[in-house]
Amino acid sequence: MDTFIDREQELTALEQRWTTKQAELLIVYGRRRVGKTELLLRFARHSAKRYLYFLATQGTQAEQLRQLSEILRQTFQDPLLRTLTFSDWNTVFTYLGQQARQKRLLVILDEFPYLCEATPELPSIIQRFWDLEGQHSRLFLVLCGSQLGFMERKVLGERSPLYGRRTGQLRLQPLDFRAASQFFPGYEPRERLRAYGMLGGMPAYLRRFSPALSLKANLLRELLNVQGYLYEEPRFLLRMELRDVRVYASMLGAMASGCTRLNEIAQRVGVPVHTASKYLSVLQELALIVREVPFTARAPQRSKRGRYRILDPFLRFWYRFVYPHASLIEAGQGRLVYERFIAPQLDTYMGSIFEEVVRTYLERYAARELGLPPVVRTGRIWSGDFDVDLVAEHVDGSWTIGECKWARRPVGVRVLTVLLQRHKRLGQMIRLPKRIRYLVASGGGFSPGLLRQQRDEVLLLSLNELLSASET
């Protein structure tokens, strides 16, 4: 199976830029393992492009330039390069500008932050080159990096020498649940979503789970084993972006264990509330966590009812089940961790994942597949003794409210009855739109009685429908 899945939209956008033949300075960034390199190489190799790809390593400027000089020799059949090793970046870009003067040339500098570590003035060098020569050439220059903070501050930020020079940027996001499920074509739908709940949408993580093995066998090999590829991954991720890793890890662990409010997290970690707030803001900037408020909150930024949750399912799973039991795993007791702590709690854990999957479905697929008006925003409502799993506002002002049941058995009419009761309660609290739809999503199907209730205003969503694009 070709494990390059999805990314059609990104590839199309890149190809459209390529065909303009205008100079491009494109910034591509995203989390480690999200698939930036594979996307760019797939783009480079399509339609026999003339390209140069350089993956930077941590090293001195001299070593990086030596490695790049060798790549240049392999790329261009130029006698001048046979014995030449570039000694500075100004000369490198002058040469690349000459190569792109008459003919389109794609240059990808991957792990750009490593180059800047060795040559802090590199953004200024590129700025000067771009202003004087690059923008007048046919160069398609891509600066790519995994360190989100660096790329946003030092490359895209207002104080960066490159500010205002870029012709576009792409922050590559993880695959959604539907694309991720395509890595496991032989799994049943329920197992596909479980795999997503464990690994999220990072292609490099998804490839580590063999579709020929069971989820349990994959977990024991890759996550519950000190030699597993994914066992240390969250620590690597935090070290790449953050300094005080222990505090951030403790906060993620607190959230994964069920602490969702600021006071709860601060108390669990043992830091003052104002300190916890600063740490949480950093995690939000890195898109590792999100702060949610009730869908009906009038001033979301000022709401005191905000709850924090980990965005990435892989990090949520790791901090929920691996992080607290690291001592047992280090002692070779990964199987015990699975049997005692993961298997009994997995369906409970998947409940919140399933809710998020259904929200994503409404945002991305429901307009095309269910004929609903496009969705403006989605969220949840919680208030005292009741909550609503899903609320979606559509462009026509109508709402869809829903219940999401990660059930093994078919759910019955009672779920719809409860949903109607909650609608009535909501009507007593806030002014509701005239048109309301009701949605019930189930991981175990629906009873005959509930199926008979299905109509324009009552939508039933099964696992097969959620993953329908993967079934074709």
C-alpha positions in Angstrom: 0.0 0.0 0.0 1.2 3.5 -0.8 1.5 5.1 2.6 1.5 8.6 1.2 -2.1 9.3 2.1 -4.2 12.5 1.7 -2.4 15.8 1.2 -4.1 16.3 -2.2 -5.1 19.9 -1.3 -1.5 20.8 -0.3 0.0 19.2 -3.4 -2.4 21.0 -5.6 -1.6 24.4 -4.1 2.1 23.8 -4.5 1.7 22.7 -8.1 -0.4 25.9 -8.8 2.4 28.0 -7.4 4.9 26.1 -9.5 3.1 26.7 -12.8 3.0 30.5 -12.4 6.8 30.5 -12.9 7.1 33.5 -10.6 9.7 33.6 -7.9 8.4 32.0 -4.7 9.7 32.1 -1.1 7.6 29.6 0.7 7.7 28.8 4.4 6.6 25.2 5.3 6.5 24.2 8.9 4.7 21.8 11.2 5.3 19.4 14.0 8.0 16.8 13.9 6.8 13.6 12.1 3.8 15.4 10.4 5.0 14.6 6.9 6.6 17.8 5.7 9.6 16.2 4.0 7.6 13.5 2.3 5.1 16.1 1.0 7.9 18.3 -0.4 9.7 15.4 -2.0 6.5 14.1 -3.6 6.0 17.6 -5.0 9.6 17.9 -6.2 9.5 14.5 -8.0 6.2 15.2 -9.7 6.4 16.2 -13.4 10.3 15.8 -13.5 11.0 19.1 -11.8 14.5 20.5 -11.6 15.1 20.5 -7.9 17.7 20.5 -5.1 16.8 19.0 -1.7 19.1 19.6 1.3 18.3 18.1 4.7 20.4 20.1 7.2 22.0 18.4 10.2 23.2 20.0 13.5 26.8 21.0 12.8 29.1 23.9 12.1 28.6 26.2 9.2 31.6 24.8 7.4 30.3 21.2 7.7 26.8 22.2 6.5 28.3 24.1 3.5 30.5 21.1 2.7 27.5 18.8 2.6 25.5 21.3 0.5 28.4 21.6 -1.9 28.3 17.9 -2.5 24.5 18.0 -3.1 25.1 20.8 -5.6 27.7 18.7 -7.5 25.2 15.9 -7.8 22.4 18.1 -8.9 24.1 20.3 -11.5 26.4 19.0 -14.2 28.7 22.0 -13.8 32.5 21.6 -14.2 33.0 24.6 -11.9 31.6 22.6 -9.0 33.9 19.6 -9.3 36.6 20.9 -7.0 34.7 23.8 -5.4 33.4 23.8 -1.8 31.3 26.9 -0.9 32.7 28.8 2.1 29.8 31.1 2.7 26.0 31.3 2.1 26.2 34.5 0.1 28.0 32.7 -2.6 25.6 29.7 -2.4 22.6 31.9 -3.1 24.3 33.8 -5.8 25.0 30.5 -7.6 21.4 29.3 -7.1 20.1 32.6 -8.4 22.2 32.2 -11.5 20.8 28.7 -12.0 17.3 30.0 -11.7 17.7 33.0 -13.9 16.3 31.4 -17.1 14.9 28.1 -15.9 12.6 27.1 -13.0 14.5 25.7 -10.0 13.0 24.3 -6.8 15.3 24.5 -3.8 14.2 22.9 -0.5 16.2 23.7 2.6 14.8 21.2 5.2 15.3 21.6 8.9 16.1 25.3 8.3 16.5 26.0 12.1 19.6 23.8 12.2 21.2 26.1 9.5 20.3 29.1 11.5 21.9 27.6 14.7 25.2 27.5 12.9 24.7 30.7 10.9 22.4 33.1 12.9 22.6 35.7 10.2 21.2 33.4 7.5 17.7 35.0 7.5 19.4 38.3 6.8 21.5 36.8 4.0 18.4 35.3 2.4 16.6 38.7 2.8 19.4 40.5 1.0 19.6 37.9 -1.8 15.8 37.9 -2.3 15.6 41.7 -2.4 18.4 42.1 -4.9 18.1 39.0 -7.1 15.9 36.2 -5.9 12.5 37.9 -6.5 13.5 38.6 -10.1 14.5 35.0 -10.9 12.5 31.8 -11.4 13.6 30.4 -8.1 11.1 28.4 -6.0 12.7 28.5 -2.5 11.2 26.5 0.3 12.4 27.0 3.9 11.1 24.0 6.0 11.3 23.4 9.7 9.9 21.4 12.6 10.5 23.8 15.5 7.2 25.7 15.5 8.3 28.4 17.9 11.4 29.2 15.8 9.6 29.2 12.5 6.9 31.5 13.7 9.2 33.9 15.6 12.4 33.9 13.6 11.1 33.2 10.1 7.5 34.4 10.0 7.5 37.0 12.8 7.4 40.7 12.4 11.0 41.1 13.7 12.4 38.5 11.3 14.5 39.8 8.4 12.3 37.7 6.2 9.1 39.3 7.3 7.2 40.5 4.2 9.4 38.6 1.8 7.6 35.3 1.9 5.2 34.7 -0.9 3.3 32.0 1.0 3.3 29.8 4.1 2.0 26.3 4.9 1.6 25.0 8.4 1.1 21.3 7.8 -1.5 19.8 10.1 -1.9 16.1 11.2 -4.2 13.9 9.1 -7.8 13.8 10.2 -9.4 10.6 11.5 -10.6 9.5 8.0 -7.2 9.8 6.3 -5.5 8.2 9.3 -7.9 5.2 9.1 -6.6 4.4 5.6 -3.4 3.1 7.1 -5.3 0.1 8.4 -7.4 -1.1 5.5 -7.8 -4.6 7.0 -9.1 -3.4 10.4 -12.7 -3.3 11.3 -14.1 0.3 11.6 -14.1 0.2 15.4 -10.4 -0.8 15.4 -9.6 1.9 12.8 -10.9 4.6 15.1 -9.1 3.0 18.1 -5.9 3.2 16.1 -6.6 6.9 15.5 -7.3 7.4 19.2 -3.9 5.9 20.0 -1.8 7.5 17.3 -3.6 10.6 16.1 -2.9 11.9 12.6 0.9 11.9 12.4 1.9 9.8 9.4 5.2 8.7 10.9 3.4 7.3 13.9 0.7 5.6 11.9 3.3 3.8 9.8 4.8 2.3 12.9 1.7 0.2 13.6 1.7 -2.7 11.2 -1.8 -3.4 9.7 -0.8 -7.1 9.8 -0.7 -7.1 13.6 -3.5 -6.5 16.1 -3.7 -3.2 18.0 -2.6 -4.9 21.1 0.5 -6.4 19.5 1.4 -3.0 18.0 1.0 -1.3 21.3 3.2 -3.8 23.0 5.9 -3.4 20.4 5.9 0.3 19.8 4.6 2.1 22.9 4.8 -0.3 25.9 8.4 -1.3 25.2 11.4 0.9 26.1 12.9 0.0 22.7 9.7 1.0 20.8 9.9 3.8 18.3 7.1 5.7 19.9 8.0 5.2 23.6 10.2 8.3 23.9 8.6 10.4 21.1 6.7 12.8 23.4 9.8 13.6 25.3 11.7 14.3 22.1 8.9 16.6 20.9 8.9 18.6 24.2 12.7 18.9 24.2 12.7 20.3 20.7 10.4 23.2 21.6 10.7 23.8 25.3 13.2 24.4 28.1 11.5 23.4 31.4 10.3 20.0 30.0 9.4 18.5 33.4 6.8 21.1 34.3 5.2 20.9 30.8 5.2 17.1 31.0 3.5 17.3 34.4 0.9 19.6 33.0 0.1 17.3 30.1 0.0 14.4 32.5 -2.5 16.3 34.7 -4.7 17.0 31.8 -4.6 13.4 30.5 -5.6 12.2 34.0 -8.8 14.4 34.0 -7.7 17.8 35.4 -9.2 20.2 33.0 -9.5 23.5 34.9 -6.7 25.9 35.5 -6.9 25.6 39.3 -7.0 21.8 39.1 -3.9 21.7 36.8 -1.9 24.1 39.0 -2.7 22.2 42.1 -1.9 18.8 40.6 1.5 20.1 39.3 2.3 22.1 42.4 2.8 25.6 40.8 1.0 28.9 41.4 -2.1 29.5 39.2 -0.4 32.5 37.4 2.6 30.3 36.6 0.4 27.5 35.4 -1.4 30.0 33.2 1.8 31.0 31.5 2.9 27.4 30.8 -0.5 26.6 29.4 -0.4 29.6 27.1 2.9 28.3 25.6 1.3 24.8 25.1 -1.6 26.5 23.4 0.7 28.5 21.1 2.4 25.2 20.1 -1.1 23.7 19.3 -0.5 20.9 21.8 -3.5 21.8 23.9 -6.7 23.8 23.5 -8.8 25.8 25.9 -12.5 25.2 25.4 -15.5 27.1 26.7 -19.2 26.3 26.4 -20.6 26.8 22.9 -23.0 29.4 24.3 -20.4 31.5 26.1 -20.9 35.1 25.2 -17.3 36.2 25.9 -15.1 33.1 25.4 -11.8 34.8 26.2 -13.1 36.1 29.6 -15.1 33.0 30.5 -14.2 31.4 33.8 -15.6 28.1 32.7 -12.8 27.2 30.3 -11.5 23.7 30.2 -8.1 22.5 28.8 -7.6 19.4 26.8 -4.7 17.8 24.9 -5.3 18.2 21.1 -3.3 15.4 19.7 -4.8 11.9 20.4 -1.3 10.4 20.5 -0.1 12.7 23.2 -3.3 12.3 25.1 -3.0 8.5 24.9 0.7 8.5 25.9 0.2 10.8 28.9 -2.9 8.9 30.0 -1.5 5.4 29.8 2.3 5.4 29.2 3.5 8.3 31.3 2.1 7.3 34.6 3.3 3.7 34.2 6.8 4.3 32.9 8.4 2.5 35.8 6.5 -0.7 35.0 7.3 -0.4 31.3 11.0 0.2 32.1 10.9 -3.0 34.1 9.6 -4.9 31.1 6.0 -5.1 32.3 4.3 -3.6 29.2 1.9 -6.4 28.9 0.8 -5.9 32.5 0.2 -2.2 31.8 -2.0 -3.1 28.9 -4.0 -5.8 30.7 -4.5 -3.8 33.9 -4.6 -0.2 32.9 -5.3 0.2 29.2 -7.7 -2.6 28.2 -10.3 -1.9 31.0 -10.3 1.9 30.3 -9.9 2.0 26.5 -13.6 2.4 25.7 -13.9 5.2 28.3 -10.9 6.9 26.8 -12.4 6.5 23.3 -15.6 8.3 24.3 -14.1 11.8 24.1 -12.1 10.8 20.9 -15.3 9.8 19.3 -17.0 13.1 20.1 -14.1 14.9 18.5 -14.3 12.7 15.4 -18.0 13.4 14.9 -17.4 17.2 15.3 -14.6 16.9 12.6 -17.0 15.0 10.4 -19.6 17.7 10.6 -17.0 20.4 9.9 -15.4 18.7 6.9 -17.7 16.2 5.4 -21.4 16.6 6.4 -22.2 19.4 3.9 -21.2 17.1 1.0 -22.3 13.7 2.3 -25.4 14.6 4.3 -26.5 17.7 2.4 -26.4 19.9 5.4 -25.5 23.6 5.2 -21.8 24.2 5.8 -20.8 24.4 9.5 -19.5 27.7 10.9 -18.4 26.4 14.3 -18.8 23.4 16.6 -18.4 22.8 20.3 -20.0 21.4 23.4 -22.3 22.7 26.1 -21.9 21.8 29.8 -24.0 23.4 32.5 -24.5 22.0 36.0 -26.2 18.7 35.8 -26.3 18.1 32.1 -24.2 18.5 29.0 -24.5 18.3 25.2 -21.8 16.3 23.4 -22.1 18.3 20.2 -23.4 21.6 18.9 -22.9 22.8 15.4 -23.9 26.2 14.0 -24.6 26.3 10.2 -24.3 29.1 7.8 -28.0 29.5 7.6 -28.2 30.0 11.4 -29.6 26.6 12.1 -28.1 24.3 14.7 -27.4 20.6 15.0 -27.2 19.2 18.5 -26.0 15.7 19.0 -25.2 12.8 21.3 -22.1 10.6 20.6 -22.1 7.1 22.0 -19.0 5.0 21.7 -21.1 1.9 22.4 -20.5 -1.7 21.5 -24.2 -2.4 21.2 -26.9 -0.6 19.2 -28.2 2.5 20.9 -32.0 2.9 21.2 -34.7 5.5 21.2 -33.9 6.6 24.7 -30.8 8.5 23.5 -32.9 10.5 21.1 -35.4 11.1 23.9 -32.7 12.5 26.2 -31.4 14.7 23.4 -34.9 16.2 23.0 -35.1 16.8 26.7 -31.8 18.6 26.6 -33.0 20.7 23.7 -35.9 21.7 25.9 -33.6 22.6 28.8 -31.4 24.6 26.5 -34.5 26.6 25.3 -35.1 27.6 28.9 -31.5 28.9 29.3 -30.8 30.6 26.0 -32.6 31.8 22.8 -32.3 29.0 20.3 -32.6 29.2 16.5 -35.8 28.3 14.8 -34.4 25.2 13.2 -32.7 22.5 15.2 -31.5 19.1 13.9 -30.8 16.1 16.1 -27.9 13.8 15.5 -27.1 10.5 17.2 -23.7 9.0 16.4 -23.0 5.5 17.6 -20.0 3.2 17.6 -22.3 0.1 17.8 -25.2 0.9 15.5 -28.8 1.6 16.1 -31.9 -0.3 17.3 -34.7 -0.9 14.9 -36.8 1.6 16.9 -34.3 4.4 16.6 -33.8 3.7 12.9 -37.5 4.2 12.3 -37.1 7.7 13.9 -34.7 8.8 11.2 -35.9 11.7 9.1 -34.8 15.1 7.9 -34.5 16.5 11.4 -33.1 13.3 13.0 -29.7 12.1 11.7 -28.1 8.8 12.6 -24.3 8.5 12.0 -22.6 5.1 12.1 -18.9 4.2 12.0 -19.2 3.1 8.4 -20.6 6.5 7.4 -17.9 8.3 9.3 -15.2 6.3 7.5 -17.1 6.1 4.1 -14.3 7.6 2.1 -12.0 4.9 3.3 -14.3 2.2 2.3 -14.2 2.9 -1.5 
